[in-house]
Structures are given as C-alpha cells and as structure tokens.
Amino acid sequence: MAGARPAQDAPQLPGWTAGAFVDIEAAERHLSADRARFIKRNDIMSLIPIHVQKRLFHPGDIAQIEGFHQLFTLLNAAPDTAELRELVVDYFVMDPTLRVHLRSPLPHSHNRHTIPLPADPAESSHTGASLGEYTSQSRAYLTYDFPLLNPPGWTAGVFVSIHDAEVDLCGDIDNFVQRQDIMLLIPRDIRMLILHPGDIARIKGISELFTFLNINSDTQHIRLLMVDYFENTPYLRGHLRSRSQA
C-alpha cells in the first residue's frame, strides 16, 4: 500500500526517547521538517551510522521520514550513543520551535553544557527578536535545560537571585563585553558564547559564566571584578546582597 510505513518501523519501546521527548512521533516529525538545517550539523551527522545518514540525505520524503525514525530508534536503543544524545538534545534546546518537545527533567543530568555553534551566525540568530524579548523566556529555559548549573555556593552568597542577576546581565551584555579585564579571565569556550551574536548562545554563556564563578576555587580575581561591575552599574547593583562574599 503506497505510503504505508515499512514493517521494520514499528513503534519504539519505552526507553531514552520516551524520557526525553513529550511525544516521540511529534519530535520526529518536526525535526524532519527542519532537515535542511539539521543535516548541516557535521558534528551530529558524523556520529550517525552511514545507513541512517543515507536516508537523511536522500531527496525522497519517505526515505527522509525513515531516516529520522531510524535515528530516534538508534538514540533509544543503542548503548553507545551518549554523545549523540547530548548533541541532539542541545539541537532541540537551541531551537524554540523544537524545544517544546523536550521533557523536564531530561532522562540524564545533561550537564555537559556544550552547544556546537553553527558556522553561519545567522543560523542561531532569531530574526525579529531582540535580547530583551528573550530575557522573559530565559529563566524557564535555563532552569529547564540546566538544572545542575548553580548549586548553592559563592553565587548564592553574593546575589539575591542568581537567575535574575544572570538575566539582567544579559540585558547589559553590550556594555559587559567591553570590559576586557573581565573578558580575558573568562575561559575561551564561555567567552565565545558570550560574544556570539545569537541571543540563546549569549544567555547560555552568561549562565555558564556564573557556574564557572560558583564552582572554581581559583576565580578570586574575576569574582572581585564581577562584583565591582555589578556595584558600579546602577541597573545591576540591586542584585547584590548587602554584604557580598567576594
């Protein structure tokens, strides 16, 4: 029967995908609709078996649908797909239209915190939306995707609300990145996220900066500079506790 699903594409048994996605079929369908962008992610495609890749690259709709179903089956059943799972989840997180398919919490700690940035900055920019328009969503996004980012520690003692401090620092990012004395002390991978033109990448970079300040014992200098930055920025000063632990 034309258009019928091949017998081997039986529904997936409960497993990793059932824990990661609200509706597996809907996630497959919407990722398939995003195929043109997805197949440009060489870091992801290189981890997908060649027989699945061939279907994803095939010009025929049925082959592509089969390819995405096989990809989800691979993620669900294969024991050695941890890196691929992380990259696919990050791909969903970075796209607002795909992010809604993810459950919270995810079926693993998801604390790798790496987002491979696209070669073309425009691919991660959200046309027509300013950083200010995204900050209202950023709190749910950061809490949802990175539940382990900021356990109680230095930041909890310095800021009234870590989340609010992150969000408002994002709003001041154009000024913040001009502080070369601070930027040079930030690890390169975090600095690249903060300097990236994409709003979501910047939000993630600021959150990872706060994590870096929180858990690294050799950050005394940058901690002092950060507190100084907040103290000398009227828009940010209110986020500091009366007696900081810098």
C-alpha positions as CSV (number, residue, x, y, z in Angstrom):
1,M,0.0,0.0,0.0
2,A,1.5,3.3,-1.1
3,G,2.7,5.5,1.7
4,A,2.4,2.8,4.3
5,R,5.1,2.7,6.9
6,P,7.6,-0.2,6.4
7,A,7.2,-3.1,8.8
8,Q,10.6,-2.5,10.4
9,D,9.5,1.0,11.5
10,A,7.4,-0.4,14.4
11,P,6.7,2.0,17.3
12,Q,9.6,2.4,19.6
13,L,9.6,0.7,23.0
14,P,9.8,2.9,26.1
15,G,13.4,4.0,26.7
16,W,15.6,7.0,26.4
17,T,13.5,8.8,23.8
18,A,10.3,8.3,25.9
19,G,12.0,10.0,28.8
20,A,13.5,12.8,26.6
21,F,10.5,13.8,24.4
22,V,6.9,14.5,25.3
23,D,5.7,12.9,22.0
24,I,8.3,10.9,20.1
25,E,6.4,11.0,16.8
26,A,5.8,14.7,17.0
27,A,9.5,15.3,17.8
28,E,10.5,13.1,14.8
29,R,8.0,14.9,12.5
30,H,9.2,18.4,13.4
31,L,12.9,17.5,13.3
32,S,12.2,16.1,9.8
33,A,10.7,19.4,8.8
34,D,13.9,21.1,10.0
35,R,16.0,18.6,7.9
36,A,17.7,21.2,5.7
37,R,19.4,22.8,8.7
38,F,19.9,19.6,10.7
39,I,22.0,17.8,8.1
40,K,24.4,20.8,8.1
41,R,25.4,19.9,11.6
42,N,28.5,17.9,10.8
43,D,29.3,17.2,14.4
44,I,25.9,15.4,14.7
45,M,25.9,13.7,11.3
46,S,29.4,12.3,11.8
47,L,28.1,10.3,14.8
48,I,25.1,8.8,12.8
49,P,25.6,5.4,11.2
50,I,26.1,5.6,7.4
51,H,22.9,3.7,6.5
52,V,20.9,6.2,8.5
53,Q,22.8,9.2,7.0
54,K,22.0,8.0,3.5
55,R,18.3,8.2,4.3
56,L,18.6,11.6,5.9
57,F,20.5,12.9,2.8
58,H,18.1,11.2,0.3
59,P,15.9,13.6,-1.7
60,G,12.8,11.4,-1.3
61,D,10.3,12.3,1.5
62,I,9.7,8.6,2.5
63,A,13.5,8.0,2.8
64,Q,13.9,11.0,5.0
65,I,11.0,10.1,7.3
66,E,12.5,6.6,7.6
67,G,15.9,8.1,8.3
68,F,14.6,10.2,11.2
69,H,12.7,7.3,12.6
70,Q,15.8,5.2,12.5
71,L,17.8,8.0,14.1
72,F,15.3,8.1,17.1
73,T,15.4,4.3,17.3
74,L,19.2,4.4,17.4
75,L,19.1,7.0,20.2
76,N,16.6,4.9,22.1
77,A,18.3,1.5,21.9
78,A,22.0,1.9,21.2
79,P,24.1,1.9,24.4
80,D,27.0,3.9,23.0
81,T,25.1,7.0,21.8
82,A,25.7,9.2,24.8
83,E,27.5,11.9,22.8
84,L,25.0,11.8,20.0
85,R,22.1,12.0,22.5
86,E,23.7,15.1,24.1
87,L,24.1,16.8,20.7
88,V,20.5,16.1,19.6
89,V,19.1,17.4,22.9
90,D,21.2,20.5,22.5
91,Y,19.9,20.9,19.0
92,F,16.3,20.8,20.3
93,V,17.2,23.2,23.1
94,M,18.6,25.8,20.8
95,D,15.5,26.0,18.6
96,P,12.4,27.4,20.2
97,T,10.1,25.5,17.8
98,L,11.8,22.2,18.8
99,R,12.4,22.9,22.5
100,V,8.8,22.4,23.4
101,H,9.1,18.7,22.6
102,L,11.6,18.1,25.4
103,R,10.5,16.8,28.8
104,S,11.8,18.4,32.0
105,P,13.8,17.0,33.7
106,L,15.7,15.2,31.0
107,P,16.4,11.4,31.4
108,H,20.0,12.2,32.4
109,S,21.9,15.0,34.2
110,H,22.6,16.8,30.8
111,N,25.3,18.7,32.5
112,R,27.8,18.7,29.6
113,H,26.8,22.2,28.7
114,T,28.3,22.4,25.2
115,I,26.5,23.8,22.2
116,P,28.4,23.5,18.9
117,L,27.8,26.9,17.3
118,P,26.9,27.0,13.6
119,A,29.4,28.3,11.1
120,D,26.9,30.9,10.0
121,P,26.0,33.2,12.9
122,A,22.7,33.9,11.2
123,E,21.6,30.3,11.8
124,S,21.4,30.8,15.5
125,S,20.0,34.3,15.5
126,H,16.3,34.7,16.0
127,T,15.1,37.2,13.3
128,G,12.9,39.9,14.6
129,A,13.5,39.2,18.3
130,S,15.7,41.3,20.5
131,L,17.7,40.1,23.5
132,G,15.1,41.9,25.7
133,E,12.3,39.8,24.1
134,Y,14.1,36.7,25.0
135,T,15.0,37.5,28.6
136,S,11.4,36.9,29.7
137,Q,11.8,33.3,28.5
138,S,15.3,32.8,29.6
139,R,14.6,32.0,33.2
140,A,12.4,29.0,32.3
141,Y,14.9,28.0,29.6
142,L,17.9,28.0,31.9
143,T,16.1,26.2,34.7
144,Y,14.7,23.7,32.4
145,D,17.8,22.7,30.5
146,F,20.5,23.2,33.1
147,P,19.1,22.1,36.4
148,L,22.5,21.5,37.9
149,L,24.2,24.7,36.8
150,N,24.3,26.7,40.0
151,P,24.2,24.8,43.3
152,P,24.5,26.8,46.5
153,G,27.9,28.3,46.7
154,W,29.7,31.6,46.1
155,T,27.0,33.0,43.8
156,A,24.2,32.2,46.3
157,G,26.1,34.3,48.9
158,V,26.7,37.2,46.5
159,F,23.4,37.6,44.6
160,V,19.9,38.0,45.9
161,S,18.6,35.9,43.0
162,I,21.2,34.2,40.7
163,H,18.7,33.8,38.0
164,D,17.6,37.5,38.0
165,A,21.3,38.6,38.1
166,E,22.0,36.4,35.0
167,V,19.0,37.7,33.1
168,D,19.8,41.4,33.7
169,L,23.5,40.9,33.0
170,C,22.3,39.5,29.6
171,G,20.4,42.7,29.1
172,D,23.6,44.7,29.7
173,I,25.8,42.4,27.6
174,D,26.8,45.1,25.0
175,N,28.5,47.0,27.9
176,F,29.7,44.0,29.7
177,V,31.7,42.6,26.8
178,Q,33.7,45.9,26.6
179,R,35.3,45.1,30.0
180,Q,38.4,43.5,28.6
181,D,39.9,43.0,32.1
182,I,36.9,40.6,32.8
183,M,36.6,39.0,29.4
184,L,40.3,38.0,29.4
185,L,39.7,36.0,32.6
186,I,36.7,34.1,31.2
187,P,37.5,30.6,29.7
188,R,37.6,30.7,25.9
189,D,34.6,28.4,25.4
190,I,32.4,30.6,27.6
191,R,33.7,33.8,26.1
192,M,32.8,32.6,22.6
193,L,29.2,32.0,23.7
194,I,29.0,35.5,25.3
195,L,30.4,37.2,22.2
196,H,28.2,35.2,19.8
197,P,25.5,37.3,18.1
198,G,22.8,34.7,18.8
199,D,20.6,35.6,21.8
200,I,20.3,32.0,23.1
201,A,24.0,31.4,22.9
202,R,24.6,34.6,24.9
203,I,22.1,33.5,27.6
204,K,23.9,30.2,27.8
205,G,27.3,31.9,28.0
206,I,26.2,34.1,30.9
207,S,24.8,31.1,32.8
208,E,28.0,29.2,32.3
209,L,30.0,32.2,33.5
210,F,28.0,32.1,36.7
211,T,28.7,28.4,37.1
212,F,32.4,29.0,36.5
213,L,32.4,31.6,39.2
214,N,30.5,29.3,41.6
215,I,32.5,26.1,41.4
216,N,36.1,27.2,40.6
217,S,38.2,27.9,43.6
218,D,40.8,29.9,41.6
219,T,38.5,32.6,40.4
220,Q,39.0,35.2,43.2
221,H,40.2,37.9,40.8
222,I,37.3,37.6,38.3
223,R,34.9,37.3,41.2
224,L,36.1,40.6,42.6
225,L,35.8,42.2,39.1
226,M,32.3,40.9,38.6
227,V,31.2,42.2,42.0
228,D,32.8,45.6,41.1
229,Y,30.9,45.6,37.8
230,F,27.6,45.0,39.4
231,E,28.3,47.6,42.1
232,N,29.2,50.2,39.5
233,T,26.2,49.6,37.2
234,P,23.1,51.1,38.7
235,Y,20.9,48.7,36.7
236,L,22.6,45.7,38.3
237,R,23.6,46.9,41.8
238,G,20.3,45.8,43.3
239,H,21.1,42.2,42.6
240,L,24.0,42.2,45.2
241,R,23.4,41.2,48.7
242,S,24.2,43.9,51.3
243,R,27.4,42.1,52.2
244,S,28.9,40.2,49.3
245,Q,31.2,37.2,49.9
246,A,33.7,38.3,47.2
